Amino acid sequence: MQQDKHPDYHSVVFRDRAAGYAFLTRSTATSDQTIDWDDGETYPVVDVEISSESHPFYTGKARTVDSEGRIAQFERRYGGGSGGGQGGDG
C-alpha cells in the first residue's frame, strides 16, 4: 500500500454554537482552534452552523406544508370544485 496517499484522519470536535452542543468524532477536517474535551485531551474544534441538535427536522420543529389549505386557496382564486363548465368533453 502506498504511503502519503490519504489525508490525515484524526479526532476532531464539531461544535454547534447555536445549540450549545459538541461531539467528538474522527475526520479529515482541520482547524487552528482547539478545545479541552471531557477526557482531558485537547482536540481541534470545527464550528458548524447546524447539527442534529439544531436542525428543524431532527428537533421536531420542521414546518409542515398545509396541503389542504393550499387546495382551498387555489379553488378560491381560480374557482373550481364543481367539475362542470369550461371542459371540452362535449
N, C-alpha and C positions, 0 to 999 in steps of 0.2 A: 504494500500500500504506500502511495506517495505521501510524504510529509509536507506540511505547509500548504495543503490544497484547500482545507476547510477553514472557515473563520473560527475565532476563539469562542468557545461555548462555555459560559461561566454563570455563576449565581448572580442574580440581579433582583433588586426590589423595584416593583412597579407601584407607584403611589397615585391614588386618585384624590386630589386635594379637595374637590367639591364634596366628596362623601366622607373624607377623613379615613380612608381605607387604604391599606397597603398589603401587598403579598409578595412573598419570596418565591422565585422560580428560577429556572435556568434559561438563558437567552444569549444571543449574539449581540444584543443591544449594548451600547457603551454610554457612559456619562462621566462628566467631570465631578458631579456632585456625589457625595457618599452619605450613608446613614448608618447609625449604630442599631443593629437589629436585636431582637429579644434574646438571641443565643450568645450575645456578647461580641459577635463578629461585626466587622464593618463591610458593607457592600455598596456598590454603585447603585444609585437610585435614579429611575426614569419617571418623570411626572407625565401622567396621561390625563386627557380631558374627560374620558368616560370609561367606566369599568362596569362590571356586573352589579356593583353596589349602587351606581347612579343611573344606569341605563333604564329608560322608562319601561321597556319590555320586561326586564328581569325584576323590576321593583313593583310591577303591577300597576303602574301609573300611566300606562300607554293609553292614548286616546283611541277610542273605537269609532269607526265610521257608522253614523246613523243612516243605514241604507233606506229604512222606511221613510225617514224624514226627507231624504233626497228624492225619493219617488213622488212623495206628496208635493214637494216643491216643484218638480218637473211638471206634474199634472196641473198645478195652479198656474204655472207660467204658460204652458203650451196647450192646455186643455187636454182632454183625453179621458180615458177610463171607460167611455161608453162603447167603444169598438165600432160604432156605426158611423156614417158620414164619410167624407173625404177618401174613402177606399176606392180602388179601381176594380172591384170584384163584380161589377155587373151593372 
